[in-house]
């Protein structure tokens, strides 16, 4: 009977699990936000392993040793409600969205790379070129602008044909 009770009923009070879930969720959110925009969307193997280990590391701080079914459901519900709450708050408030998700950053403007912004986002040229190739761009001169969005993806706007022709003409005239 005791094993059945420990399977279903939490060892800790429900409010304790709720508070633990909120604190750990907020802490992990802040830590991931500090890691930068590209870390989440352009996740490499090292970042993926770190994310898995973080989830394992915070598990005990969330459940406080409680392995009951109801305790797990309380924590899962807490996480889902918090995620939905943050989603709603970022939808309703631009300032809150920028605080949580960050701001987009211009990486390329009119074919010119903005190295200062690449450094701020810890992106190197090899990574930038790889991102551009994935979008079918092999020449930086074809790019009107590239923006690292707040969700970590890079949006690229190509130059139009008249812009490319005008730039080629300007280049020919300069020589």
C-alpha positions, 0 to 999 in steps of 0.5 A: 500500500505504501508503494502505491501511495508513493507512486501517486501521491507527492512526498512534498506539498503541491505548492513546494513543487510549484515554487520549485518549478517556477524558480528553475524554469526562470533560472534556466530561461535566464541562463539560456538567454545569456548564452545568446540568440544563435545558441538555441537556433543554430545549436551545435553538438556541444550546445545540444549536449549542454542542454541535455545536461542542464535538464538532467542537472535541474531535475532534482532541484525541481522535484526535491526527490519526489518521484510520484506521478502526481508530483511529476504532473504538477511540475509538467503542468507548471512548466507548460503554464509558464511557457504559455504565459511567457508566450502570451506576455511576449505577444502582448508586450514588445518590451517584454519580448525584447527582454526575453528574446532579444533584438534582431541584429544586422549582420550584412548590409548591402553586401558589406559584413558588419564585423562588430555585430558578428563578434557580438553574436560570436559568429565567425565568417565560416559560420556566416557563409555556411548559413548563407549557403543553406539559403542558396547564397554563394556571393556576399554581393548578392545580399542586401541584408542579413539579420540574425533574428531574435529567435536565432535564425538568419533572415536574408534579403537578396538584392534585386536584379536592377540593384545588382546591375547598378552595382556592377555598373558602378564597379565597372565605372570605378575601374 
